Amino acid sequence: MNGLSDVRLTLHSQELEAGQRDSARNEMLRNAPSGLGRWGLFWHRLHTRKVLLTLTPEQLKDVGLTREQALEEGLKPFWRL
């Protein structure tokens, strides 16, 4: 390949990676109710993460999470995705 093709492939792969990150972020935001502003979204995350920490083993099994996964997500600060 010539140098120009290598540059194009590198740029294209970077665009694909950026698109995957954006799509993962959008997927996370889709779980929140629509029409929320920034503070509403923060409150929603804070509330749902606190509730996640209180679920019983049976409830966690119902939603397909392990206790470790629930703790990892539940202990995240509300401003992080």
Secondary structure, DSSP 8 states (H G I E B T S, - for coil): --HHHHHHHHHHHHHHHHHHHHHHHHHHHHTS-TT--HHHHHHHHHHHHHHHHH--HHHHHHHT--HHHHHHHHTS-TT--
